[in-house]
């Protein structure tokens, strides 16, 4: 009985330590790497599931299986479990970190969530992002001529030559806090694409745009007063839309 209790006590201690580590990692992911709704719609939760599987499930369970009071080599076994868990957790966190969005770019009528891989695929140096003020991911837009015809020509030409508008880093500008609505010049066109049900469900101060990332696509509300992405709407649920609310971006 004492041995069984000792085993479960060891399991409980391991689980408690793992939970504290997970909470610390979750804070980093939510506050720094995938702020706001990005956690739920842009891969943060998918990556965290890997970490949870190792941190909260596999590690403590291995302790429960191998632990036996007075067992020869017990310290070595527990050390191996801890090392294995630490390596897996580090690998999982690295994957989450490496795939985090570095920039949210409003290009024409669409917000693009861009990771390191997107910039690398188009052979773009991301060093310039360090010089842009504000937290990560950087909130940017691509500057276009005031003439709509000229803007359309630039957008079409970019697609034709393999240099799409969302990756034209020389046109990047920080999203202005004053008169930000002027940057959403094609919002009316976006609203014309969606259902009346979606329009009726939009919150106040919503500047509607499309949203595209490597994980998903749909529509997103940008709150002009709070300067944040507020709600996400799945593209395939345009007639019956359920918003996913998030924290500040």
Secondary structure, DSSP 8 states (H G I E B T S, - for coil): -HHHHHHHHHHHHHHHHHHHHHHHHHHHIIIIISTTTHHHHSSHHHHHHHHHIIIIIIHHHHHHHH--TT-TTHHHHHHHHHHHHHHHHHHHHHHHHHTSEEEEEEETTEEEEEEHHHHHHTT---GGGGGS-SSSSEEEEE---SSHHHHHHHHHHHHHTT--GGG-GGGEEE--SSSGGGG-TTHHHHHHHS-HHHHHH--TTEEEEEEE-SS-EEEEEEETTTTEEEEEEEGGGSSS---EE----
